[in-house]
Amino acid sequence: LAAINDQPRENRWVLHLLHYIPERRGQDFDIIEDVIPIHDVKVSLRTPKTVRDVSLAPQGTALKFTTANGRTDFVLPKLEGHQMVAVRFA
């Protein structure tokens, strides 16, 4: 699952990426027992403005990215349940 929060005051987007494997334990609910990490997740976003930098949040680790034809592409090294990625605009 992916969702973007627009933060215009900070001139950035915060991308939330989720990867959980739920187990059905009852008629009305699922349980998440194990979080299984996935690696080297390729992400491509349609970006309306020039991107200044892309980084993990809250860690602050910079990610390499490329831009072309109105898209910004990067690879998330590891997704372990939930990871936020900040995309800051110029």
All heavy atoms as an XYZ file, in Angstrom:
724
protein
N       0.848     -1.176      0.000
C       0.000      0.000      0.000
C       0.886      1.229      0.000
O       1.924      1.273      0.655
C      -0.896     -0.009      1.239
C      -1.802      1.198      1.431
C      -2.880      1.252      0.372
C      -2.410      1.145      2.794
N       0.482      2.244     -0.726
C       1.223      3.502     -0.772
C       0.244      4.654     -0.641
O      -0.859      4.608     -1.180
C       1.994      3.615     -2.078
N       0.652      5.680      0.097
C      -0.141      6.899      0.251
C       0.808      8.082      0.338
O       1.907      7.966      0.892
C      -1.001      6.819      1.503
N       0.367      9.224     -0.206
C       1.193     10.432     -0.178
C       0.476     11.503      0.631
O      -0.698     11.770      0.407
C       1.468     10.961     -1.600
C       2.353      9.991     -2.368
C       2.110     12.349     -1.543
C       2.633     10.403     -3.788
N       1.225     12.108      1.553
C       0.747     13.279      2.282
C       1.459     14.495      1.712
O       2.694     14.554      1.718
C       1.063     13.182      3.779
C       0.226     12.137      4.470
O      -0.769     11.679      3.937
N       0.643     11.760      5.659
N       0.683     15.452      1.224
C       1.234     16.700      0.715
C       1.458     17.640      1.895
O       0.547     17.863      2.695
C       0.265     17.322     -0.279
C       0.799     18.574     -0.938
O       2.023     18.816     -0.876
O      -0.009     19.319     -1.526
N       2.669     18.162      2.019
C       2.997     19.108      3.084
C       3.515     20.398      2.440
O       4.727     20.614      2.348
C       4.026     18.507      4.046
C       3.498     17.291      4.773
C       4.493     16.701      5.751
O       5.702     16.877      5.610
N       3.975     16.001      6.738
N       2.601     21.261      1.972
C       3.013     22.451      1.219
C       3.870     23.419      2.018
O       4.739     24.082      1.447
C       1.688     23.098      0.790
C       0.624     22.448      1.586
C       1.148     21.132      2.071
N       3.673     23.520      3.318
C       4.502     24.446      4.115
C       5.963     24.022      4.132
O       6.861     24.853      4.206
C       3.982     24.533      5.545
C       2.715     25.318      5.654
C       2.332     25.520      7.087
N       1.089     26.272      7.148
C       0.514     26.633      8.258
N       1.050     26.318      9.422
N      -0.607     27.311      8.232
N       6.194     22.704      4.087
C       7.568     22.194      4.046
C       8.062     21.985      2.613
O       9.176     21.550      2.406
C       7.672     20.866      4.819
C       7.568     21.020      6.319
C       6.109     21.116      6.797
O       5.188     20.818      5.999
O       5.893     21.505      7.946
N       7.169     22.261      1.636
C       7.487     22.082      0.222
C       7.936     20.645     -0.061
O       8.969     20.408     -0.691
C       8.553     23.089     -0.229
C       8.555     23.262     -1.737
O       7.531     23.102     -2.392
N       9.701     23.596     -2.287
N       7.151     19.693      0.461
C       7.517     18.293      0.274
C       6.278     17.403      0.294
O       5.205     17.802      0.698
C       8.487     17.834      1.363
C       7.850     17.697      2.723
C       8.809     17.191      3.754
N       8.138     17.048      5.044
C       8.719     16.673      6.145
N      10.005     16.372      6.140
N       8.037     16.571      7.257
N       6.510     16.198     -0.179
C       5.564     15.096     -0.021
C       6.181     14.114      0.956
O       7.409     13.941      0.985
C       5.348     14.356     -1.321
C       4.525     15.043     -2.354
C       3.777     16.180     -2.212
C       4.366     14.624     -3.705
N       3.159     16.495     -3.389
C       3.505     15.541     -4.334
C       4.862     13.564     -4.444
C       3.124     15.429     -5.661
C       4.491     13.451     -5.762
C       3.633     14.365     -6.359
N       5.337     13.439      1.710
C       5.797     12.307      2.507
C       5.046     11.084      1.993
O       3.819     11.010      2.072
C       5.561     12.523      4.013
C       5.963     11.268      4.786
C       6.353     13.717      4.509
N       5.812     10.173      1.437
C       5.278      8.933      0.900
C       5.309      7.877      1.997
O       6.347      7.662      2.620
C       6.129      8.476     -0.296
C       5.839      7.112     -0.891
C       4.450      7.073     -1.513
C       6.910      6.762     -1.924
N       4.163      7.260      2.252
C       4.073      6.175      3.225
C       3.952      4.866      2.442
O       3.052      4.722      1.614
C       2.834      6.331      4.113
C       2.901      7.492      5.027
N       3.310      7.374      6.334
C       2.626      8.803      4.819
C       3.263      8.570      6.902
N       2.861      9.450      6.003
N       4.857      3.935      2.707
C       4.823      2.613      2.081
C       4.589      1.575      3.167
O       5.266      1.594      4.203
C       6.135      2.334      1.349
C       6.425      3.271      0.176
C       7.856      3.105     -0.284
C       5.459      2.999     -0.957
N       3.631      0.696      2.933
C       3.282     -0.346      3.902
C       3.390     -1.721      3.254
O       2.965     -1.913      2.117
C       1.844     -0.169      4.399
C       1.519      1.121      5.120
C       0.019      1.220      5.334
C       2.236      1.172      6.445
N       3.944     -2.669      4.019
C       3.992     -4.061      3.570
C       3.839     -4.963      4.780
O       4.776     -5.127      5.569
C       5.311     -4.364      2.854
C       5.432     -5.804      2.458
N       6.152     -6.712      3.206
C       4.902     -6.494      1.438
C       6.077     -7.900      2.637
N       5.317     -7.790      1.563
N       2.643     -5.478      4.956
C       2.344     -6.411      6.045
C       1.586     -7.587      5.456
O       0.851     -7.440      4.487
C       1.477     -5.759      7.126
C       2.153     -4.667      7.892
C       1.808     -3.337      7.685
C       3.143     -4.952      8.825
C       2.429     -2.322      8.400
C       3.770     -3.939      9.543
C       3.401     -2.633      9.322
O       4.018     -1.640     10.025
N       1.753     -8.745      6.071
C       1.028     -9.935      5.640
C       0.075    -10.318      6.772
O       0.500    -10.881      7.781
C       1.990    -11.087      5.299
C       2.938    -10.635      4.190
C       1.212    -12.331      4.900
C       4.047    -11.586      3.876
N      -1.211     -9.986      6.613
C      -2.169    -10.297      7.678
C      -2.592    -11.764      7.650
O      -2.578    -12.409      6.602
C      -3.356     -9.393      7.351
C      -3.273     -9.206      5.875
C      -1.813     -9.257      5.515
N      -2.923    -12.281      8.823
C      -3.467    -13.637      8.944
C      -4.875    -13.528      9.488
O      -5.102    -12.845     10.475
C      -2.626    -14.468      9.910
C      -1.235    -14.766      9.423
C      -0.449    -15.603     10.416
O      -1.071    -16.404     11.151
O       0.773    -15.446     10.467
N      -5.812    -14.211      8.857
C      -7.197    -14.195      9.312
C      -7.282    -15.062     10.563
O      -7.012    -16.240     10.527
C      -8.109    -14.734      8.196
C      -9.582    -14.788      8.477
C     -10.257    -13.479      8.733
N      -9.964    -12.451      7.769
C     -10.771    -11.430      7.506
N     -11.927    -11.323      8.104
N     -10.417    -10.520      6.649
N      -7.619    -14.452     11.703
C      -7.716    -15.165     12.977
C      -9.144    -15.216     13.514
O      -9.412    -15.841     14.515
C      -6.817    -14.514     14.024
C      -5.345    -14.655     13.731
C      -4.894    -16.090     13.959
N      -3.504    -16.257     13.659
C      -2.534    -16.160     14.549
N      -2.788    -15.880     15.795
N      -1.288    -16.336     14.170
N     -10.015    -14.516     12.881
C     -11.412    -14.514     13.300
C     -12.256    -14.032     12.139
O     -11.744    -13.629     11.102
N     -13.557    -14.057     12.317
C     -14.432    -13.623     11.234
C     -14.297    -12.148     10.930
O     -14.449    -11.729      9.787
C     -15.893    -13.926     11.595
C     -16.389    -15.219     10.986
C     -17.862    -15.389     11.262
O     -18.286    -15.348     12.402
N     -18.621    -15.589     10.206
N     -13.984    -11.355     11.932
C     -14.005     -9.913     11.767
C     -12.654     -9.221     11.872
O     -12.599     -7.993     11.862
C     -14.940     -9.294     12.814
C     -16.365     -9.804     12.674
O     -16.802     -9.995     11.524
O     -17.026    -10.008     13.706
N     -11.569     -9.975     12.014
C     -10.288     -9.291     12.205
C      -9.125    -10.127     11.682
O      -9.188    -11.337     11.583
C     -10.052     -8.948     13.678
C     -10.004    -10.148     14.593
C      -8.798    -10.757     14.886
C     -11.167    -10.663     15.143
C      -8.751    -11.866     15.717
C     -11.129    -11.779     15.976
C      -9.919    -12.370     16.259
N      -8.071     -9.398     11.339
C      -6.810    -10.000     10.909
C      -5.732     -9.638     11.923
O      -5.800     -8.597     12.575
C      -6.386     -9.472      9.535
C      -7.340     -9.902      8.430
O      -7.994    -10.934      8.581
O      -7.411     -9.182      7.416
N      -4.727    -10.487     12.028
C      -3.596    -10.267     12.929
C      -2.325    -10.222     12.081
O      -2.173    -10.982     11.130
C      -3.476    -11.420     13.955
C      -4.740    -11.529     14.798
C      -2.241    -11.270     14.816
C      -4.947    -10.394     15.754
N      -1.407     -9.341     12.468
C      -0.092     -9.320     11.822
C       0.884     -9.943     12.806
O       1.194     -9.359     13.838
C       0.322     -7.892     11.450
C      -0.668     -7.330     10.441
C       1.742     -7.881     10.897
C      -0.513     -5.863     10.184
N       1.307    -11.157     12.511
C       2.230    -11.889     13.384
C       3.679    -11.556     13.051
O       4.458    -11.234     13.909
C       2.027    -13.400     13.219
C       0.780    -13.930     13.872
C       0.984    -14.252     15.340
O       2.109    -14.589     15.729
O      -0.005    -14.147     16.082
N       4.020    -11.679     11.790
C       5.405    -11.491     11.356
C       5.479    -10.353     10.350
O       4.620    -10.212      9.490
C       5.941    -12.764     10.690
C       5.948    -13.948     11.630
O       6.398    -13.773     12.775
O       5.501    -15.035     11.226
N       6.516     -9.573     10.465
C       6.813     -8.545      9.475
C       7.966     -9.078      8.641
O       9.056     -9.329      9.154
C       7.186     -7.206     10.139
C       7.558     -6.185      9.090
C       6.036     -6.712     11.010
N       7.701     -9.285      7.368
C       8.707     -9.847      6.471
C       9.233     -8.726      5.588
O       8.477     -8.138      4.808
C       8.112    -10.985      5.619
C       7.598    -12.093      6.545
C       9.133    -11.504      4.619
C       6.781    -13.150      5.853
N      10.507     -8.373      5.720
C      11.047     -7.266      4.927
C      11.166     -7.628      3.447
O      11.360     -8.792      3.085
C      12.426     -7.022      5.543
C      12.795     -8.303      6.193
C      11.507     -8.960      6.605
N      11.016     -6.606      2.622
C      11.312     -6.758      1.195
C      12.399     -5.733      0.861
O      12.502     -4.681      1.483
C      10.068     -6.605      0.297
C       9.321     -5.298      0.566
C       9.133     -7.790      0.473
C       8.137     -5.065     -0.351
N      13.216     -6.071     -0.114
C      14.400     -5.273     -0.423
C      14.339     -4.734     -1.842
O      13.717     -5.323     -2.727
C      15.668     -6.119     -0.250
C      15.845     -6.613      1.151
N      16.551     -5.909      2.095
C      15.383     -7.722      1.783
C      16.524     -6.567      3.243
N      15.822     -7.677      3.074
N      15.019     -3.619     -2.035
C      15.192     -3.000     -3.355
C      13.852     -2.771     -4.060
O      13.622     -3.218     -5.177
C      16.127     -3.840     -4.223
C      17.499     -3.973     -3.597
O      17.954     -3.002     -2.964
O      18.120     -5.045     -3.723
N      12.986     -2.024     -3.380
C      11.657     -1.706     -3.905
C      11.790     -0.511     -4.853
O      12.184      0.583     -4.432
C      10.679     -1.379     -2.754
C       9.311     -1.009     -3.300
C      10.592     -2.541     -1.787
N      11.463     -0.714     -6.112
C      11.534      0.357     -7.101
C      10.275      1.218     -6.996
O       9.167      0.694     -7.011
C      11.664     -0.209     -8.505
C      12.970     -0.929     -8.719
C      13.065     -1.520    -10.101
C      14.358     -2.312    -10.234
N      14.441     -2.981    -11.525
N      10.482      2.522     -6.897
C       9.376      3.466     -6.762
C       9.482      4.495     -7.879
O      10.568      4.991     -8.180
C       9.423      4.169     -5.386
C       8.297      5.187     -5.259
C       9.363      3.151     -4.260
N       8.332      4.810     -8.482
C       8.263      5.831     -9.518
C       7.069      6.730     -9.214
O       5.947      6.245     -9.088
C       8.117      5.183    -10.896
O       8.096      6.168    -11.907
N       7.330      8.025     -9.084
C       6.286      8.998     -8.768
C       6.176     10.025     -9.890
O       7.192     10.482    -10.416
C       6.625      9.756     -7.486
C       6.780      8.960     -6.202
C       7.315      9.868     -5.097
C       5.445      8.370     -5.805
N       4.954     10.405    -10.214
C       4.749     11.523    -11.122
C       4.880     12.786    -10.281
O       4.080     13.023     -9.379
C       3.380     11.457    -11.782
C       3.216     12.510    -12.851
C       1.913     12.429    -13.579
N       1.558     11.049    -13.874
C       0.307     10.642    -14.069
N      -0.687     11.480    -13.967
N       0.057      9.383    -14.337
N       5.900     13.581    -10.538
C       6.174     14.765     -9.718
C       5.946     16.032    -10.539
O       6.532     16.187    -11.607
C       7.608     14.716     -9.159
O       8.519     14.354    -10.205
C       7.733     13.694     -8.044
N       5.101     16.941    -10.026
C       4.743     18.141    -10.788
C       5.789     19.245    -10.741
O       5.716     20.192    -11.509
C       3.467     18.599    -10.097
C       3.630     18.156     -8.687
C       4.375     16.848     -8.768
N       6.755     19.127     -9.826
C       7.786     20.162     -9.673
C       9.159     19.503     -9.677
O       9.275     18.286     -9.570
C       7.599     20.905     -8.347
C       6.274     21.601     -8.191
C       6.251     22.404     -6.904
C       5.365     21.748     -5.893
N       5.269     22.467     -4.626
N      10.188     20.323     -9.729
C      11.565     19.828     -9.678
C      11.859     19.282     -8.287
O      11.612     19.954     -7.284
C      12.554     20.950    -10.011
O      12.244     21.460    -11.312
C      13.985     20.456     -9.979
N      12.377     18.065     -8.227
C      12.704     17.428     -6.954
C      14.111     17.821     -6.540
O      15.056     17.730     -7.332
C      12.565     15.890     -7.060
C      13.072     15.203     -5.806
C      11.119     15.516     -7.337
N      14.242     18.261     -5.294
C      15.549     18.655     -4.755
C      16.258     17.464     -4.131
O      17.445     17.262     -4.324
C      15.384     19.766     -3.728
C      16.710     20.280     -3.211
C      16.559     21.551     -2.444
N      15.956     21.264     -1.140
C      15.616     22.180     -0.266
N      15.777     23.455     -0.557
N      15.113     21.856      0.884
N      15.523     16.690     -3.319
C      16.125     15.495     -2.726
C      15.052     14.530     -2.264
O      13.890     14.879     -2.126
C      17.083     15.837     -1.576
C      16.427     16.605     -0.447
O      15.457     16.087      0.132
O      16.891     17.706     -0.135
N      15.488     13.296     -2.071
C      14.637     12.205     -1.605
C      15.373     11.557     -0.443
O      16.561     11.253     -0.556
C      14.385     11.166     -2.726
C      13.579      9.989     -2.229
C      13.710     11.821     -3.930
N      14.654     11.353      0.679
C      15.319     10.764      1.844
C      14.339      9.944      2.674
O      13.126     10.176      2.639
C      15.949     11.848      2.716
O      14.958     12.722      3.200
N      14.888      8.993      3.424
C      14.078      8.226      4.354
C      13.672      9.129      5.510
O      14.440      9.988      5.933
C      14.870      7.037      4.904
C      15.382      6.018      3.895
C      16.161      4.925      4.624
C      14.239      5.420      3.102
N      12.466      8.936      5.994
C      12.004      9.704      7.148
C      11.542      8.714      8.216
O      10.887      7.731      7.888
C      10.872     10.645      6.747
N      11.891      8.906      9.434
C      12.583     10.053     10.000
C      14.105      9.926      9.989
O      14.803     10.814     10.479
C      12.065     10.078     11.436
C      11.896      8.632     11.781
C      11.414      7.994     10.493
N      14.651      8.859      9.428
C      16.088      8.602      9.503
C      16.942      9.698      8.861
O      18.062      9.954      9.290
C      16.438      7.255      8.833
C      15.776      6.060      9.450
C      14.458      5.700      8.785
O      13.717      6.559      8.345
N      14.157      4.401      8.730
N      16.433     10.299      7.789
C      17.193     11.347      7.104
C      18.201     10.825      6.098
O      18.936     11.608      5.500
N      18.246      9.522      5.879
C      19.185      8.926      4.924
C      18.798      9.309      3.501
O      17.678      9.060      3.063
C      19.181      7.390      5.054
O      19.421      7.033      6.410
C      20.212      6.752      4.142
N      19.735      9.925      2.783
C      19.477     10.338      1.404
C      19.398      9.123      0.493
O      20.136      8.147      0.668
C      20.576     11.282      0.928
N      18.492      9.203     -0.476
C      18.366      8.163     -1.492
C      18.730      8.749     -2.847
O      18.380      9.897     -3.153
C      16.933      7.624     -1.555
C      16.392      6.947     -0.307
C      14.933      6.543     -0.522
C      17.221      5.726      0.051
N      19.441      7.978     -3.659
C      19.729      8.395     -5.024
C      18.431      8.349     -5.810
O      17.609      7.441     -5.623
C      20.755      7.463     -5.663
C      22.116      7.553     -5.037
C      23.083      6.622     -5.734
C      24.432      6.666     -5.050
N      25.372      5.723     -5.673
N      18.251      9.322     -6.706
C      17.047      9.369     -7.513
C      17.374      9.926     -8.886
O      18.399     10.571     -9.087
C      15.961     10.215     -6.826
C      16.275     11.679     -6.737
C      15.809     12.561     -7.705
C      17.052     12.180     -5.708
C      16.103     13.914     -7.635
C      17.349     13.530     -5.624
C      16.874     14.399     -6.591
N      16.481      9.660     -9.817
C      16.585     10.226    -11.159
C      15.239     10.844    -11.505
O      14.194     10.422    -10.993
C      16.946      9.158    -12.211
O      15.940      8.141    -12.226
C      18.304      8.526    -11.921
N      15.285     11.840    -12.369
C      14.058     12.452    -12.860
C      14.112     12.497    -14.380
O      15.159     12.787    -14.969
C      13.850     13.872    -12.303
O      14.970     14.671    -12.646
C      13.690     13.856    -10.794
N      12.964     12.196    -14.980
C      12.834     12.259    -16.435
C      11.355     12.220    -16.789
O      10.581     11.479    -16.176
C      13.557     11.094    -17.101
N      10.982     13.042    -17.762
C       9.614     13.050    -18.278
C       8.562     13.217    -17.180
O       7.528     12.548    -17.191
C       9.333     11.784    -19.086
C      10.278     11.624    -20.252
O      10.567     12.594    -20.959
N      10.793     10.426    -20.442
N       8.845     14.081    -16.213
C       7.880     14.359    -15.169
C       7.757     13.285    -14.099
O       6.821     13.289    -13.312
N       8.722     12.369    -14.063
C       8.696     11.300    -13.066
C       9.993     11.310    -12.272
O      11.050     11.659    -12.789
C       8.497      9.932    -13.713
C       7.178      9.820    -14.474
C       6.821      8.387    -14.780
N       6.370      7.673    -13.604
C       5.128      7.716    -13.122
N       4.225      8.470    -13.689
N       4.790      7.003    -12.072
N       9.883     10.900    -11.014
C      11.043     10.731    -10.151
C      11.107      9.270     -9.743
O      10.109      8.719     -9.260
C      10.931     11.636     -8.905
O      10.879     13.001     -9.346
C      12.109     11.443     -7.976
N      12.243      8.652     -9.959
C      12.430      7.231     -9.669
C      13.530      7.060     -8.633
O      14.542      7.759     -8.669
C      12.828      6.475    -10.937
C      11.779      6.574    -12.030
O      10.594      6.368    -11.729
O      12.157      6.875    -13.181
N      13.308      6.121     -7.722
C      14.323      5.771     -6.727
C      14.076      4.343     -6.258
O      13.044      3.742     -6.558
C      14.324      6.756     -5.548
C      13.039      6.806     -4.771
C      12.826      5.991     -3.680
C      12.044      7.690     -5.137
C      11.641      6.041     -2.967
C      10.856      7.760     -4.427
C      10.656      6.933     -3.336
N      15.052      3.802     -5.539
C      14.942      2.450     -4.991
C      14.994      2.557     -3.472
O      15.914      3.149     -2.909
C      16.084      1.536     -5.502
C      16.038      0.177     -4.810
C      15.991      1.375     -7.010
N      13.986      1.986     -2.830
C      13.964      1.900     -1.371
C      14.729      0.643     -0.991
O      14.345     -0.459     -1.387
C      12.520      1.824     -0.873
C      12.325      1.677      0.623
C      12.826      2.910      1.356
C      10.861      1.434      0.933
N      15.837      0.779     -0.259
C      16.669     -0.395      0.035
C      15.939     -1.484      0.821
O      16.144     -2.662      0.568
C      17.824      0.166      0.854
C      17.833      1.619      0.606
C      16.422      2.005      0.273
N      15.085     -1.080      1.780
C      14.413     -2.080      2.617
C      13.081     -1.520      3.101
O      13.022     -0.397      3.599
C      15.295     -2.427      3.811
C      14.739     -3.505      4.716
C      15.742     -3.790      5.835
C      15.263     -4.874      6.761
N      16.225     -5.105      7.850
N      12.036     -2.326      2.955
C      10.720     -1.988      3.482
C      10.356     -3.058      4.494
O      10.154     -4.213      4.143
C       9.676     -1.921      2.371
C       8.228     -1.687      2.778
C       8.075     -0.437      3.625
C       7.341     -1.625      1.554
N      10.343     -2.650      5.759
C      10.058     -3.591      6.845
C       8.807     -3.107      7.575
O       8.881     -2.415      8.582
C      11.246     -3.674      7.796
C      11.166     -4.836      8.754
C      12.493     -5.096      9.455
O      13.451     -4.326      9.273
O      12.558     -6.083     10.194
N       7.663     -3.440      6.998
C       6.391     -3.031      7.572
C       5.955     -1.670      7.076
O       5.063     -1.555      6.248
N       6.593     -0.610      7.572
C       6.234      0.760      7.201
C       7.498      1.589      7.044
O       8.417      1.495      7.858
C       5.349      1.377      8.298
C       5.046      2.828      8.084
N       5.520      3.807      8.925
C       4.342      3.469      7.121
C       5.092      4.988      8.500
N       4.380      4.816      7.405
N       7.524      2.395      6.004
C       8.633      3.328      5.811
C       8.086      4.593      5.177
O       7.278      4.533      4.258
C       9.723      2.744      4.910
C      10.898      3.672      4.664
C      11.655      4.005      5.939
O      12.169      3.113      6.601
N      11.719      5.280      6.293
N       8.535      5.725      5.685
C       8.196      7.011      5.088
C       9.379      7.491      4.248
O      10.533      7.261      4.616
C       7.881      8.041      6.172
C       6.652      7.709      6.980
S       6.232      8.977      8.200
C       7.641      8.878      9.303
N       9.056      8.158      3.149
C      10.077      8.738      2.279
C       9.681     10.185      2.023
O       8.559     10.457      1.584
C      10.188      7.971      0.942
C      11.225      8.611      0.039
C      10.511      6.492      1.190
N      10.581     11.114      2.315
C      10.342     12.535      2.070
C      10.867     12.903      0.697
O      12.009     12.610      0.362
C      11.020     13.378      3.136
N      10.007     13.534     -0.095
C      10.379     14.031     -1.422
C      10.263     15.554     -1.346
O       9.165     16.091     -1.272
C       9.450     13.461     -2.503
C       9.808     14.015     -3.870
C       9.480     11.932     -2.503
N      11.423     16.222     -1.316
C      11.426     17.680     -1.184
C      11.596     18.317     -2.560
O      12.380     17.842     -3.378
C      12.543     18.136     -0.262
C      12.265     17.746      1.167
C      13.136     18.432      2.170
N      14.538     18.446      1.782
C      15.427     19.309      2.260
N      15.072     20.220      3.128
N      16.680     19.244      1.896
N      10.854     19.394     -2.752
C      10.869     20.096     -4.024
C      11.768     21.326     -3.942
O      11.961     21.907     -2.883
C       9.454     20.485     -4.428
C       8.560     19.295     -4.628
C       7.594     18.967     -3.677
C       8.690     18.485     -5.740
C       6.785     17.862     -3.839
C       7.887     17.379     -5.916
C       6.921     17.059     -4.970
N      12.279     21.721     -5.129
C      13.169     22.880     -5.220
C      12.381     24.170     -5.023
O      11.213     24.248     -5.166
C      13.871     22.895     -6.566
